[in-house]
Amino acid sequence: METIILPKGYVILPLEICRRLGIEAGTRLEVDYDTQTGCIRLRPVNHRYAVDVRVGEKVKQKAREKKQRTTG
């Protein structure tokens, strides 16, 4: 799947991906760049999972770890 970056730096995420991952308008995303792999990662802030743009899949491990830390 391909997308574009608009002149102001906005990135268009395909609607199919947003629906699959539960990302809605107004969702805050944390952006990270891995210099070793050249991958850009988007992680919803205060969300159940992270979005790995490279493979487009849910990465739930960090959410589980965070939940375990906060619940005991």
C-alpha positions as CSV (number, residue, x, y, z in Angstrom):
1,M,0.0,0.0,0.0
2,E,1.3,3.5,-0.9
3,T,0.6,6.9,0.5
4,I,1.8,10.5,0.1
5,I,3.2,13.3,2.2
6,L,1.5,16.6,1.6
7,P,3.4,19.9,1.2
8,K,2.9,20.8,4.9
9,G,4.3,17.4,6.0
10,Y,1.0,15.7,6.6
11,V,1.0,12.0,6.0
12,I,-2.2,10.3,4.6
13,L,-2.9,7.0,6.2
14,P,-5.1,4.7,4.1
15,L,-8.6,4.4,5.6
16,E,-8.4,0.6,5.4
17,I,-5.4,0.7,7.7
18,C,-7.0,3.2,10.1
19,R,-10.1,1.1,10.4
20,R,-8.2,-2.1,10.9
21,L,-6.1,-0.6,13.7
22,G,-8.9,1.5,15.3
23,I,-7.2,4.8,14.5
24,E,-9.7,7.6,14.2
25,A,-9.6,11.3,13.3
26,G,-7.9,13.2,16.2
27,T,-5.8,10.2,17.4
28,R,-2.5,11.5,18.6
29,L,0.5,9.6,17.1
30,E,4.1,9.4,18.4
31,V,6.6,9.3,15.5
32,D,9.9,7.5,15.8
33,Y,12.7,6.9,13.2
34,D,15.0,3.9,13.5
35,T,18.3,5.0,12.0
36,Q,19.6,1.4,11.8
37,T,16.6,0.0,9.8
38,G,15.4,3.3,8.1
39,C,11.9,2.6,9.3
40,I,9.4,5.1,10.5
41,R,7.1,4.0,13.3
42,L,3.8,5.6,14.4
43,R,2.5,4.7,17.8
44,P,-1.0,5.9,19.0
45,V,-0.5,7.8,22.3
46,N,-2.4,6.2,25.2
47,H,-3.6,3.5,22.9
48,R,-3.7,-0.3,23.3
49,Y,-1.1,-1.0,20.6
50,A,1.5,0.5,18.5
51,V,1.5,0.7,14.7
52,D,4.5,-0.6,12.9
53,V,4.3,1.1,9.6
54,R,6.9,-1.2,8.1
55,V,4.6,-4.2,8.3
56,G,1.3,-2.6,9.2
57,E,0.5,-4.9,12.2
58,K,-0.4,-4.4,15.8
59,V,2.4,-4.5,18.2
60,K,0.8,-5.3,21.6
61,Q,3.7,-6.3,23.7
62,K,4.5,-2.8,25.0
63,A,0.9,-2.3,25.9
64,R,0.8,-5.5,27.9
65,E,4.0,-4.6,29.7
66,K,2.6,-1.1,30.5
67,K,-0.6,-2.6,31.8
68,Q,1.3,-5.1,34.0
69,R,3.3,-2.2,35.5
70,T,0.2,-0.2,36.2
71,T,-2.0,-3.0,37.6
72,G,0.5,-4.6,39.8
